[in-house]
Amino acid sequence: MVRPRTRKRNQEAEPGRFPCQHLLLCFPAFQTRKMDLLSNKWIINLIVCLFSIGVGCNSVEKKIYVHLNYTVPCVRLLNATHQIGCQSSLSGNVGVLHVLESEENLDWVLRSGPNPPYLVILEHPLFTRSIMMKLKSGSSRVAGVAVVASNTVPPDGFSPHTTCPNENSGVYSENYDPALAHCNVTVWNPLGNGLAYEEFDFPIFSLKDDNDTQVIRQCYMEHNRAVNGTPQYPLCAMQLYSHMSAVTDTATCMRRNDINFSISPEMVCDPLGDYNVWASTRPLNNTAKGHKDGESVVIAAARLDSRSFFFDIAPGAESGVSGFVTLLAAAHALRNATQESLPPRNIFYTFFQGETFDYIGSSRMVYDMQNDQFSVDLDNVHSVLEIGQVFNGIISSLYHVSRKNSSVNDEVRKLIDNLQSAATAAGVSADEPSFSQPLPPSSFQRFLRDRQIPGVVIEDHQSAFSNRFYESMYDNAEYLNVTYPPNLTPEEQLEFVTDVAKALTEVATMVAKALYMQAGGVESQLSNIKADPQIVTGMLYGFLVRSNNSWFQQLLPSDLISHLADRPTNFYVGVAQQSSEPTLLVQYLLANLTGTTPNITQEDCQNQRENEKDTESKHMFTYMWVQGAAPPNSTKREGFCVRSTVRLSKALSPAFDLKEFTSKDYSTWTESRWKTIKGRIFLVASHELEMLTLGVGFGILISSLLITYIVSSKADMLFSSGREPTNATY
């Protein structure tokens, strides 16, 4: 019996045609004389065809939208009493673009404009409290705000922080010196407008002044600018996504975190926090917590974190970097002196995280000392020296607190004398405030809440902050005057000693000598204590210009190089999930600047030991294997081990360990979670055209369903022939 031959089909698409242009190519079943529309073969071919269309055709979405590449949002933060920040709706906020040219132009957005809601584009001089609060009051006509960040520092000051930073979490309160509480004597941040502590029910983004903003301006000028009347459709619109999961306050969001309706519950917020970095001139057994008999500690402190109105922009040049770079340089200057002649008191170099948000890091260290969870306790603390804002190396005031306890006052007097003596030797001016006033916002205040401890805070202001951009995106390298001659390569900029570096080097030398004297060191070593300007200028470049540089690369292990970036470091504390970029950088810098390099193998170093039999050193020291530099004419780096006393300690508010989410004693700040942060622009048609398009589309849908039903019900008549043999094969 001869089997009937089958007819071959060419299933290759014709040149120049995309898949599924001809149904015959995708549905060979249509070519049979009899067809079952519900057959599995028909369904499979339909799926294959739709997949081919999806792969072979250009994305319609890309033709409609222009996505913005560099967008930084304002996010939602919560504390014990309320929420602050910004958010969009779940599907994003959409508004017609309007470039605000002046404050008088607000009437178009808030009242007279015919096409609300509007998404307002603000140039940086118009990003003021006055304009933002007017937009907030008219939020029914405002879909969002996009602020074009300036590439230069504005001439006038701008601080979105409050006028009295951390006023409810310091030492001054209704129970202690109420006359000094709430900045009654000194308003520390008079330029503070409080914008960062307001709540906005629409998204606010920062846009980098680059190609994206040029596209936005061009789109606005071509479609939205009203000339001789009302602008005509289509109009240029923008959509911003920044929906926040948490609402109300910290207690509410933490309670929602604990609700387990599923196997993998969704978290809505996280506590702010990180890690404090500390090291000591004399090693301590880190496994033995609590009081150390015979141990006396001088704490040298600085803060690490900063913030601004926007989530990912916190340069903190004067507010944070100037202080902790000075302390790092002082620690390096003391390395040789303390190794040759160790002073009787131990010097603790301490870098606190989260101080912007009600002193998270310092309050946690004090809490751990109180509860024997730290290497020493408060009874071991002899005195505190804190380095605050030291812009351009200027020391205007040595702040201290007078106590009725005469012994404490005597120690404060000695510390001031040591500082002034060291300042004279270093050529720096350091005086006490010209009139009696409280301590400025400082980590030292958290120690004073629990114990009368002698201490001094070094600042560059006599009363109010001299920092005109406190906690803002403009507190950057340009404002700190970290600038370089033109035509220098990145490597040459790294090594170029700026005037700011020279000034901070003098302050670091003063701090180092004062610490050595305060710790009881011998005077013969003072002449050998001198900070290195090359170290200072390298740190300023790494933190304020770009962390991805050859020096920082040498000081880190290879698996952490990905944390380095070709941009300034962001000093926002973030959430307590892992160490942030500033914490990692300061940890390894402090280890390299104060530690030694033992001659041990990489395996022993990474196993925290001197040799295979060593089981004790890990309790006294930390061992870090860093990748080092590559020799000349070679690309292979020569790694080495660094042995130091550098440790990390938790910088998470005790309120979250105690489950006291409405605490008045500790920070309760949390950050909301989100899923999508993005922005895009597109052209929007008039409402009438949208309704017409919807109506036509709906009509086509009904017609298609009707035709499909008719064809399906008449399939036997349309696709069959009585003359065709039933066993015909093709």
DAMOZI-V70316 format. One line per field, one symbol per residue. psi: psi as a letter, one per 30 degrees, with the letter a starting at -180 (. if undefined). Layout:
# DAMOZI-V70316
psi->???
This chain:
# DAMOZI-V70316
psi->kkkkkkkkkjgkkkkfklkgekffefifffflfkkjfgleeeeeeeeeeeeeeeefllkeeffekjkkejkjlklkllaffallalllleglkklkkjjkflefffeeefefkfhllkjkkkleffileeeeeeeefhffgjflkkkjkkflklelljjgllfikhfggafkaffjhffflhhfekjeiffkfgefglkkglkklkkkibeefeeeeeeeefffkjjhbkkklklklkkkkhkkelldleeeeeeeefjjfleikkkflkkklbkkklllfkkkjffjlakjkgkkkjkjlllelalaekegjieheeeeeeefeeeeeeeeffeeefeejklekkkjjkjkkgfeihheeeeeeeeeeeghglflafffjelkjkjbkikggkjekjklkklfjeeeeeeeeeeeeeeeeeeeefhkkjllkflkllklklffeeefffkjkklkkklgkeclkfjfhkhlffiaeeefhillllgkleeeeefkjleeeeefeeeeeeeeeeeeeefglkfffeffjkljfeeeeeeeeeefdkfileeeeffllefgfffklhllkjgkealielkleeeeeeeeeeeeffalililleeeefghleaffjgeeffelkkkjlfalklkglfkljllkkklgklklkikkfefefhifgkfflkgklkkllekjlllllkklleeeeeeeeeeeeeeeeeeeeeeeeeefgeeeeglkffkkfgkk.
